[in-house]
Amino acid sequence: MAKIIVKQVKSIIGRPESQRKIVAALGLGRIGKQKEHEDTPSVRGMVAKVSHLVEIVEK
């Protein structure tokens, strides 16, 4: 299965609790932190909800 790398590029300070939980579920928490995930619809949906805070690098 394809892999994607999700990188946090903006802070979660001042963001709603739901967005904070999504960022934590993706394994992020600090600016610059990266995490590799399977390219599944559920991961893509989480990334879409916080697309203004993260960026995707397709592997």
C-alpha positions, 0 to 999 in steps of 0.5 A: 500500500502507498505511504504518505508523509504528513508534516506539521507546518503551523501551530495548534495554539488557538485552534479548536479542540477537535483539530488538536485531537486530529493532529495528535491522532496523526502523531504530530504536535510540534512544528516540523514534526513528520509522521509516515502513514498508510495512504487510506481514506481515513488518514486522507480525511483527517488530513483534509480536516487540518489541511491548513496546519499540515502538508503532505509529501507523497512517498 
